[in-house]
């Protein structure tokens, strides 16, 4: 669930309590729409994340690690100039809406103290992060909004900042039961939660349902006494800050679904886990979701490129197979030419066809040979011999081209498989570099898009016997994994199909249960993932060699045995992951 105004209010109060008076020591911008301020407050360094992502906009303290571009974006450089050394004077929510102001006391070039304000608007795809000067002018923004993009409100450096248009709702901070009653009494009775969400700023549907449940009698959807319900609701909203108890609602599969600033009795309490701070709860809920969304966005261009080339290969393959099929008539052309030559004395120019003895059939018989009336019998024979030579050359060329196309298709499908296994930017960058090397993608030269990334790491599992099993995520990682394995360690790979290199980190005799689990992983992380009886080759690493000049991930091996594995998702989940 995106942050609603209710949650934003709790976040602003928590951040103000922790960061007020703190000094900005460092500023980074890991993403175009996300900024991290390192603030020294209370003898501690705190990392404040201000994120204007369309799907996961939020503000909270973070302990996560983020990679930064080699050259900081314009917003980051300006913020460093304007805010480094500034003091946080106040962090507040604006009129109960999904807008946060971070006010800072900064020192300008003349040595004067000036106000600088960061404005974070959490508005879905219209979310934005802006830096304002003391006069309310926009110095820079994460997203520039031109007149072509919006005629209502533009955001450009030098323009005066205008708040989001008012929706005419009631401000929860100053809400009274009387004002709410006057607004609702003229309305037709309906679902109380929907009505208050439409008339009170910052209430999402889940929040409105929770508040309505707390003020209505059990089973009611509209109050019998509207005035009393309005008074109770206004009083409840004013008491909410004292009810802070951050929670994360988890799905049955263990993934975080929503974050609550206090317990929601309208949702399953047993699925809600409490956290010391709202920042921790928000990082649990939004962190992995945001990372996954950004990974998908960054891999989208590679995915399109790979799929486009796969489609081209499939079309080429169909054409080459068609050429091979037509070339199968080449022997027929040769026999017709031989038959004409053997019976030249019987044929005359102008004949449309000739029925001739079939010398190549063991049982004898006759063959009907179509003739070109414009050619002599000898010329007709030469025409068939030329067709034979052309078909034979086409078959040889098409066979070579088909082999190359199949090899390219295998490579592309392997890259698609590697892309699907990516869990971080490091793996994504390794795939990008490989596609650049092979000419499928262009090299990135913009330093604001390039990043310093640590070397990616393989999946790590622990078998039922306590033995570590490593699984490569891409071709480059497969190379490193296999190269670093000890000679007597066991190596596994799906036979004749793209897949991960798997290493069992043990020498000598391998327990059967460990070998079986490693084979399951090799089958699951291969093209045969959901197939039955996937052949898995296994041998000692000392028998695995990488030919000189071979593509990343390509090896040859000997002394292997083959197991046939049907890997189910539940089998993989039962193998513990080593974090």
C-alpha positions as CSV (number, residue, x, y, z in Angstrom):
1,X,0.0,0.0,0.0
2,X,1.4,3.5,-0.9
3,X,1.9,5.8,2.1
4,X,-1.3,7.7,2.9
5,X,-1.6,11.0,4.8
6,X,-2.1,9.2,8.1
7,X,1.1,7.3,7.8
8,X,3.0,10.3,6.5
9,X,2.0,12.2,9.7
10,X,3.4,9.5,11.9
11,X,6.6,9.4,9.8
12,X,7.1,13.2,10.0
13,X,6.6,13.3,13.8
14,X,9.1,10.4,14.3
15,X,11.7,11.9,12.0
16,X,11.3,15.4,13.6
17,X,11.8,13.9,17.0
18,X,15.0,12.1,16.0
19,X,16.6,14.6,13.5
20,X,15.6,18.0,14.7
21,X,18.7,20.1,15.3
22,X,20.9,17.6,13.4
23,X,23.6,18.6,11.0
24,X,23.7,17.4,7.3
25,X,27.1,15.9,6.8
26,X,26.7,14.0,3.5
27,X,24.3,13.8,0.6
28,X,24.0,11.1,-2.1
29,X,21.5,10.4,-4.9
30,X,21.5,6.7,-5.7
31,X,18.5,7.0,-8.0
32,X,17.0,9.8,-10.1
33,X,14.1,10.1,-7.6
34,X,15.8,9.2,-4.3
35,X,18.1,11.2,-2.1
36,X,19.9,10.1,1.1
37,X,20.9,12.7,3.7
38,X,23.4,11.6,6.3
39,X,22.4,13.7,9.4
40,X,24.4,13.8,12.6
41,X,21.9,14.1,15.5
42,X,22.0,12.8,19.1
43,X,25.6,11.7,18.8
44,X,24.6,9.3,16.0
45,X,24.7,9.3,12.2
46,X,21.2,8.8,10.7
47,X,20.5,8.2,7.0
48,X,17.3,9.9,5.9
49,X,15.9,8.5,2.7
50,X,13.6,10.8,0.7
51,X,12.1,8.8,-2.2
52,X,9.8,10.1,-4.9
53,X,9.4,6.8,-6.7
54,X,6.0,6.5,-8.5
55,X,5.2,3.1,-6.9
56,X,7.2,3.3,-3.6
57,X,7.4,7.0,-2.6
58,X,8.3,7.3,1.1
59,X,10.5,9.0,3.7
60,X,12.2,7.1,6.6
61,X,15.6,6.4,8.1
62,X,17.4,3.6,6.3
63,X,20.2,1.2,7.0
64,X,20.1,-0.2,3.5
65,X,23.1,-0.1,1.1
66,X,22.7,1.8,-2.2
67,X,25.1,2.1,-5.1
68,X,25.7,5.6,-6.5
69,X,26.5,6.8,-10.0
70,X,30.1,7.6,-10.8
71,X,29.0,11.2,-11.3
72,X,26.3,12.7,-9.1
73,X,23.2,14.1,-10.8
74,X,22.4,17.8,-10.9
75,X,20.0,17.7,-8.0
76,X,22.6,16.0,-5.8
77,X,25.4,18.4,-6.6
78,X,23.2,21.4,-5.9
79,X,21.9,19.9,-2.6
80,X,25.5,19.3,-1.6
81,X,26.3,23.0,-2.3
82,X,23.2,24.3,-0.6
83,X,22.7,21.9,2.3
84,X,26.0,20.5,3.5
85,X,26.5,21.6,7.1
86,X,22.9,22.8,7.3
87,X,20.8,22.2,10.5
88,X,17.4,20.5,10.5
89,X,15.0,23.0,12.1
90,X,11.8,21.1,11.5
91,X,10.3,18.1,9.7
92,X,6.5,18.3,9.3
93,X,3.5,17.1,7.4
94,X,1.5,19.7,5.5
95,X,-2.2,19.9,6.4
96,X,-2.6,16.2,6.8
97,X,-1.8,15.5,3.2
98,X,1.0,13.3,1.7
99,X,3.4,16.2,1.6
100,X,6.5,16.6,3.9
101,X,8.6,19.7,4.4
102,X,12.1,19.3,5.7
103,X,13.2,22.8,6.8
104,X,16.9,23.5,7.1
105,X,19.0,26.4,8.4
106,X,21.8,26.8,5.8
107,X,24.6,29.3,5.3
108,X,24.9,30.9,1.9
109,X,28.0,32.2,0.1
110,X,27.8,35.5,1.9
111,X,27.9,33.7,5.3
112,X,24.2,34.6,6.0
113,X,21.8,32.1,7.5
114,X,19.0,31.2,5.0
115,X,16.1,28.9,4.9
116,X,16.3,25.9,2.6
117,X,13.3,23.6,2.3
118,X,13.1,20.1,0.9
119,X,9.5,19.2,-0.3
120,X,8.6,15.6,-0.8
121,X,5.2,15.0,-2.4
122,X,4.0,11.5,-2.3
123,X,1.4,11.4,-5.1
124,X,1.8,8.2,-7.0
125,X,3.1,8.8,-10.5
126,X,3.1,12.5,-9.8
127,X,5.5,12.1,-6.8
128,X,8.3,14.6,-6.7
129,X,11.2,15.9,-4.5
130,X,12.1,19.6,-4.7
131,X,14.7,21.9,-3.2
132,X,13.3,25.5,-2.5
133,X,15.1,28.7,-1.5
134,X,14.0,31.2,1.2
135,X,11.6,32.8,-1.2
136,X,9.8,29.6,-2.1
137,X,11.4,29.3,-5.5
138,X,12.4,25.9,-6.9
139,X,16.1,25.5,-7.1
140,X,16.0,22.0,-8.5
141,X,13.6,19.0,-8.6
142,X,13.9,15.3,-9.2
143,X,11.2,15.6,-11.9
144,X,10.8,18.7,-14.0
145,X,7.1,19.3,-15.1
146,X,6.7,21.4,-18.2
147,X,3.5,23.1,-19.5
148,X,3.2,20.3,-22.1
149,X,3.1,17.8,-19.2
150,X,0.7,19.7,-17.0
151,X,-1.2,22.9,-17.5
152,X,-2.3,23.0,-13.9
153,X,1.1,23.1,-12.1
154,X,4.6,23.3,-13.5
155,X,7.8,22.5,-11.7
156,X,10.9,24.1,-13.1
157,X,14.0,25.7,-11.6
158,X,13.4,29.4,-10.9
159,X,9.6,29.0,-10.7
160,X,7.7,29.7,-7.5
161,X,6.6,26.5,-5.8
162,X,2.9,25.9,-5.7
163,X,1.4,23.3,-3.5
164,X,-0.8,20.5,-4.9
165,X,-4.3,21.8,-5.8
166,X,-6.7,21.6,-2.8
167,X,-9.3,18.9,-3.0
168,X,-11.7,20.6,-0.6
169,X,-11.3,18.0,2.1
170,X,-11.2,18.5,5.8
171,X,-7.7,18.9,7.5
172,X,-7.4,16.0,10.1
173,X,-5.1,18.2,12.2
174,X,-7.8,20.7,12.9
175,X,-10.8,18.4,12.5
176,X,-13.8,18.9,14.8
177,X,-16.8,16.7,15.1
178,X,-19.1,19.6,14.3
179,X,-17.3,20.4,11.0
180,X,-17.4,16.8,10.0
181,X,-21.1,16.5,10.9
182,X,-22.0,19.6,8.8
183,X,-20.2,18.1,5.9
184,X,-21.8,14.6,6.2
185,X,-25.4,15.4,7.3
186,X,-26.5,16.4,3.9
187,X,-25.2,13.2,2.3
188,X,-27.2,10.1,1.6
189,X,-26.3,7.3,4.0
190,X,-23.8,4.9,2.5
191,X,-20.6,3.1,3.5
192,X,-19.2,5.3,6.3
193,X,-15.5,4.4,5.5
194,X,-15.8,5.5,1.9
195,X,-17.6,8.8,2.9
196,X,-14.9,9.8,5.4
197,X,-12.1,8.8,2.9
198,X,-13.7,11.2,0.4
199,X,-14.0,14.1,2.9
200,X,-11.0,13.9,5.2
201,X,-7.5,14.6,3.7
202,X,-5.0,11.8,3.7
203,X,-7.2,8.8,4.4
204,X,-6.6,5.7,2.3
205,X,-9.4,3.1,2.0
206,X,-7.7,0.7,4.5
207,X,-7.2,3.6,7.0
208,X,-10.7,4.8,6.6
209,X,-12.1,1.3,7.1
210,X,-10.0,0.9,10.3
211,X,-11.2,4.3,11.7
212,X,-14.8,3.5,10.8
213,X,-14.7,0.2,12.5
214,X,-13.4,1.8,15.7
215,X,-16.3,4.3,15.9
216,X,-19.2,2.3,14.6
217,X,-21.2,-0.4,16.3
218,X,-20.3,-4.0,15.2
219,X,-21.8,-4.8,11.8
220,X,-22.9,-1.2,11.0
221,X,-21.8,0.5,7.8
222,X,-23.5,3.8,8.7
223,X,-23.9,5.3,12.2
224,X,-27.4,5.5,13.7
225,X,-26.3,8.7,15.5
226,X,-24.2,10.6,12.9
227,X,-23.3,13.5,15.3
228,X,-21.9,11.2,18.0
229,X,-20.0,9.2,15.4
230,X,-18.4,12.4,14.0
231,X,-17.4,13.5,17.5
232,X,-15.9,10.1,18.2
233,X,-14.0,10.0,14.9
234,X,-12.5,13.5,15.4
235,X,-11.5,12.6,18.9
236,X,-9.9,9.3,17.7
237,X,-7.9,11.1,15.0
238,X,-6.5,13.6,17.5
239,X,-5.5,10.7,19.8
240,X,-3.8,8.7,17.1
241,X,-0.3,10.2,17.6
242,X,-0.3,8.6,21.1
243,X,-1.2,5.2,19.7
244,X,2.0,4.8,17.6
245,X,2.9,1.1,17.4
246,X,4.4,0.4,13.9
247,X,3.3,-2.8,12.3
248,X,4.0,-4.7,9.0
249,X,1.2,-6.9,7.6
250,X,2.7,-10.0,6.1
251,X,1.2,-12.3,3.4
252,X,1.0,-16.1,4.1
253,X,4.1,-16.5,1.8
254,X,6.1,-14.2,4.1
255,X,6.2,-11.2,1.9
256,X,5.3,-7.7,3.3
257,X,2.0,-6.4,2.1
258,X,1.3,-3.2,4.1
259,X,2.8,-1.0,6.8
260,X,0.6,0.4,9.6
261,X,1.6,3.2,12.1
262,X,-0.6,1.5,14.7
263,X,-2.5,-1.8,15.0
264,X,-5.2,-2.3,12.5
265,X,-8.0,-4.4,14.1
266,X,-9.8,-4.6,10.7
267,X,-6.9,-6.7,9.5
268,X,-5.5,-10.0,10.7
269,X,-3.6,-9.1,13.9
270,X,-1.7,-12.4,13.9
271,X,-0.2,-11.5,10.6
272,X,1.0,-8.1,11.8
273,X,4.5,-7.8,13.2
274,X,5.5,-5.0,15.5
275,X,8.7,-2.9,15.0
276,X,10.5,-0.4,17.3
277,X,10.1,2.5,14.8
278,X,8.0,3.3,11.8
279,X,11.3,3.7,9.8
280,X,12.2,0.1,10.4
281,X,8.7,-1.1,9.5
282,X,8.7,1.0,6.3
283,X,12.1,-0.3,5.2
284,X,10.9,-3.9,5.7
285,X,7.7,-3.2,3.7
286,X,9.1,-0.9,0.9
287,X,12.8,-1.8,0.7
288,X,12.7,-5.1,-1.1
289,X,9.6,-4.1,-3.2
290,X,11.3,-0.9,-4.4
291,X,14.6,-2.7,-5.1
292,X,12.7,-5.3,-7.2
293,X,10.8,-2.7,-9.1
294,X,13.9,-0.7,-9.9
295,X,15.7,-3.9,-11.0
296,X,12.8,-4.7,-13.3
297,X,13.0,-1.2,-14.7
298,X,16.7,-1.4,-15.3
299,X,16.5,-4.9,-16.9
300,X,13.6,-3.9,-19.2
301,X,15.8,-2.7,-22.0
302,X,17.9,-5.9,-21.9
303,X,14.8,-8.0,-21.8
304,X,13.4,-6.3,-24.9
305,X,16.7,-6.6,-26.7
306,X,17.0,-10.3,-25.9
307,X,13.4,-11.1,-26.9
308,X,13.7,-9.2,-30.1
309,X,16.9,-11.2,-31.1
310,X,15.2,-14.4,-30.0
311,X,12.3,-13.7,-32.4
312,X,14.7,-12.9,-35.2
313,X,16.6,-16.1,-34.6
314,X,13.3,-18.1,-34.6
315,X,12.3,-16.5,-38.0
316,X,15.8,-17.2,-39.5
317,X,15.6,-20.8,-38.2
318,X,12.2,-21.3,-39.9
319,X,13.5,-20.0,-43.2
320,X,16.6,-22.1,-43.0
321,X,14.6,-25.2,-42.3
322,X,12.4,-24.4,-45.3
323,X,15.5,-24.1,-47.5
324,X,16.7,-27.5,-46.2
325,X,13.3,-29.0,-47.0
326,X,13.3,-27.6,-50.5
327,X,16.9,-28.9,-51.0
328,X,15.8,-32.4,-50.4
329,X,14.6,-32.5,-54.1
330,X,18.2,-32.2,-55.3
331,X,18.6,-35.9,-56.0
332,X,15.4,-35.8,-58.0
333,X,16.8,-33.1,-60.1
334,X,20.0,-35.1,-60.8
335,X,18.0,-38.2,-61.7
336,X,15.9,-36.3,-64.2
337,X,19.0,-34.8,-65.8
338,X,20.6,-38.3,-66.1
339,X,17.3,-39.7,-67.5
340,X,17.2,-37.0,-70.2
341,X,20.9,-37.5,-71.2
342,X,20.3,-41.3,-71.4
343,X,17.4,-40.8,-73.8
344,X,18.4,-37.8,-75.9
345,X,17.8,-39.7,-79.1
346,X,14.1,-40.1,-78.2
347,X,13.5,-36.4,-77.3
348,X,12.8,-33.4,-79.4
349,X,12.6,-29.7,-78.8
350,X,9.0,-28.5,-78.0
351,X,8.0,-31.5,-75.8
352,X,6.3,-30.5,-72.6
353,X,7.2,-33.7,-70.8
354,X,8.8,-37.2,-71.3
355,X,8.0,-40.6,-69.8
356,X,11.5,-42.2,-69.5
357,X,12.8,-45.4,-67.9
358,X,13.8,-45.0,-64.3
359,X,17.4,-46.4,-64.2
360,X,17.8,-45.5,-60.5
361,X,14.9,-47.6,-59.2
362,X,15.8,-51.2,-58.2
363,X,12.4,-52.4,-59.4
364,X,12.6,-50.5,-62.7
365,X,9.6,-48.5,-63.8
366,X,9.3,-45.1,-65.4
367,X,9.7,-41.5,-64.5
368,X,7.8,-38.5,-65.8
369,X,10.2,-35.6,-66.5
370,X,8.7,-32.1,-67.2
371,X,10.5,-30.3,-70.0
372,X,10.8,-26.6,-71.1
373,X,9.4,-26.3,-74.6
374,X,11.9,-23.4,-75.4
375,X,15.0,-25.6,-74.7
376,X,16.6,-28.5,-76.5
377,X,16.7,-31.9,-74.8
378,X,20.4,-31.3,-73.9
379,X,19.6,-27.9,-72.5
380,X,16.8,-29.4,-70.4
381,X,19.3,-31.9,-69.0
382,X,21.7,-29.0,-68.1
383,X,18.9,-27.1,-66.5
384,X,18.2,-30.0,-64.1
385,X,21.9,-30.4,-63.3
386,X,22.1,-26.7,-62.5
387,X,19.1,-27.1,-60.2
388,X,20.9,-30.0,-58.5
389,X,24.1,-28.0,-57.9
390,X,22.1,-25.0,-56.6
391,X,20.1,-27.2,-54.2
392,X,23.2,-29.0,-53.0
393,X,25.0,-25.6,-52.3
394,X,21.9,-24.3,-50.6
395,X,21.7,-27.3,-48.4
396,X,25.3,-27.0,-47.3
397,X,24.9,-23.2,-46.6
398,X,21.6,-23.6,-44.9
399,X,23.0,-26.4,-42.7
400,X,25.9,-24.1,-41.6
401,X,23.6,-21.2,-41.0
402,X,21.2,-23.3,-39.1
403,X,23.9,-24.5,-36.8
404,X,25.0,-20.9,-36.2
405,X,21.4,-19.8,-35.6
406,X,20.8,-22.6,-33.1
407,X,24.0,-21.6,-31.3
408,X,22.9,-18.0,-31.1
409,X,19.5,-19.0,-29.9
410,X,21.0,-21.1,-27.2
411,X,23.2,-18.1,-26.1
412,X,20.2,-15.7,-26.1
413,X,18.0,-18.1,-24.1
414,X,20.9,-18.5,-21.6
415,X,21.0,-14.7,-21.2
416,X,17.3,-14.6,-20.6
417,X,17.6,-17.3,-18.0
418,X,20.5,-15.3,-16.3
419,X,18.4,-12.2,-16.4
420,X,15.5,-14.0,-14.6
421,X,18.0,-15.0,-11.8
422,X,19.2,-11.5,-11.1
423,X,18.7,-10.3,-7.5
424,X,20.9,-7.2,-7.6
425,X,22.4,-4.6,-9.8
426,X,25.8,-6.3,-9.8
427,X,24.4,-9.4,-11.6
428,X,22.5,-7.1,-14.0
429,X,25.6,-5.1,-14.8
430,X,27.6,-8.3,-15.6
431,X,24.9,-9.4,-18.0
432,X,24.9,-5.9,-19.6
433,X,28.7,-6.1,-20.0
434,X,28.4,-9.5,-21.7
435,X,25.7,-8.2,-24.1
436,X,28.0,-5.2,-24.9
437,X,30.9,-7.6,-25.5
438,X,28.8,-9.6,-28.0
439,X,27.4,-6.5,-29.7
440,X,23.8,-6.9,-28.7
441,X,23.9,-3.6,-26.6
442,X,25.8,-0.4,-26.8
443,X,28.3,0.6,-24.1
444,X,27.1,3.2,-21.6
445,X,29.2,6.3,-21.6
446,X,27.1,8.5,-19.4
447,X,28.9,8.6,-16.0
448,X,25.6,9.5,-14.3
449,X,24.3,6.1,-15.4
450,X,27.4,4.1,-14.6
451,X,27.9,2.8,-11.1
452,X,30.7,1.4,-9.0
453,X,29.2,-2.0,-8.1
454,X,30.7,-4.8,-6.0
455,X,31.3,-8.2,-7.6
456,X,28.2,-10.2,-7.7
457,X,27.9,-13.3,-5.5
458,X,26.3,-16.7,-6.2
459,X,23.3,-18.2,-4.5
460,X,24.4,-20.0,-1.3
461,X,22.5,-23.0,0.1
462,X,23.1,-25.5,2.9
463,X,22.3,-29.1,2.3
464,X,20.6,-31.4,4.8
465,X,24.1,-32.7,5.7
466,X,25.3,-29.2,6.5
467,X,27.4,-28.8,3.3
468,X,27.5,-25.6,1.4
469,X,26.2,-25.6,-2.2
470,X,26.9,-22.6,-4.5
471,X,24.8,-21.8,-7.6
472,X,25.9,-19.3,-10.3
473,X,23.5,-16.6,-11.4
474,X,25.0,-15.8,-14.8
475,X,27.7,-16.8,-17.2
476,X,30.4,-14.5,-15.8
477,X,29.6,-15.8,-12.3
478,X,29.6,-19.4,-13.5
479,X,33.1,-18.9,-14.8
480,X,34.3,-17.4,-11.5
481,X,32.5,-20.1,-9.4
482,X,34.0,-23.0,-11.4
483,X,37.5,-21.4,-11.6
484,X,37.6,-21.0,-7.8
485,X,36.4,-24.5,-7.0
486,X,38.9,-27.0,-5.6
487,X,39.8,-30.0,-7.9
488,X,38.0,-32.6,-5.8
489,X,34.8,-30.6,-5.3
490,X,31.7,-31.8,-7.2
491,X,30.5,-29.8,-10.2
492,X,27.0,-30.1,-11.7
493,X,25.2,-28.7,-14.7
494,X,22.0,-29.4,-16.7
495,X,23.0,-31.4,-19.8
496,X,22.9,-29.7,-23.2
497,X,20.9,-26.6,-22.0
498,X,21.5,-23.2,-20.5
499,X,21.8,-23.3,-16.8
500,X,23.8,-22.5,-13.6
501,X,27.1,-24.1,-12.6
502,X,26.6,-25.7,-9.2
503,X,29.5,-26.5,-6.8
504,X,29.2,-28.7,-3.8
505,X,31.8,-27.3,-1.3
506,X,33.1,-30.7,-0.1
507,X,35.8,-33.1,-1.2
508,X,35.9,-36.8,-1.1
509,X,32.7,-38.8,-0.7
510,X,29.6,-36.7,-1.1
511,X,26.5,-37.8,0.8
512,X,23.7,-38.9,-1.5
513,X,21.2,-36.5,0.1
514,X,23.6,-33.5,-0.6
515,X,24.2,-34.7,-4.2
516,X,20.4,-35.0,-4.8
517,X,19.8,-31.5,-3.4
518,X,22.6,-30.0,-5.6
519,X,21.1,-31.8,-8.6
520,X,17.6,-30.3,-7.8
521,X,19.2,-26.8,-7.7
522,X,21.0,-27.5,-11.0
523,X,17.7,-28.5,-12.6
524,X,15.7,-25.6,-11.1
525,X,18.2,-23.0,-12.2
526,X,18.3,-24.2,-15.8
527,X,16.1,-23.9,-18.9
528,X,14.5,-27.2,-17.8
529,X,13.2,-25.5,-14.6
530,X,9.6,-26.8,-14.8
531,X,10.3,-29.9,-16.9
532,X,10.4,-33.5,-15.8
533,X,13.4,-35.8,-15.8
534,X,16.0,-33.0,-16.5
535,X,19.4,-34.6,-17.2
536,X,22.0,-33.3,-14.7
537,X,25.7,-34.1,-15.4
538,X,28.0,-34.2,-12.4
539,X,31.8,-34.7,-12.1
540,X,34.7,-33.6,-10.1
541,X,35.8,-30.0,-10.9
542,X,39.3,-31.3,-12.0
543,X,37.6,-32.8,-15.0
544,X,36.0,-29.5,-16.1
545,X,38.0,-27.4,-18.5
546,X,37.3,-24.0,-20.2
547,X,38.5,-24.0,-23.8
548,X,40.6,-21.1,-24.9
549,X,38.5,-18.3,-26.3
550,X,35.2,-19.9,-25.2
551,X,32.3,-17.6,-24.3
552,X,31.6,-17.0,-20.6
553,X,30.1,-20.0,-18.9
554,X,31.1,-22.4,-21.6
555,X,33.1,-25.5,-20.5
556,X,33.9,-29.0,-21.5
557,X,34.0,-31.9,-19.1
558,X,34.7,-35.6,-18.8
559,X,34.4,-38.6,-16.4
560,X,30.8,-37.5,-15.7
561,X,27.7,-39.3,-14.6
562,X,24.1,-38.3,-15.3
563,X,21.1,-38.1,-13.0
564,X,17.6,-37.4,-14.1
565,X,15.8,-34.9,-11.9
566,X,12.3,-33.5,-11.7
567,X,12.6,-30.4,-9.5
568,X,9.6,-28.9,-7.8
569,X,9.5,-25.4,-6.3
570,X,8.7,-26.9,-2.9
571,X,11.9,-29.1,-3.1
572,X,13.9,-25.9,-3.7
573,X,12.3,-24.0,-0.8
574,X,13.2,-26.8,1.6
575,X,16.9,-26.2,1.0
576,X,18.0,-23.5,3.5
577,X,19.5,-20.3,2.0
578,X,22.7,-19.0,3.6
579,X,22.4,-15.2,3.9
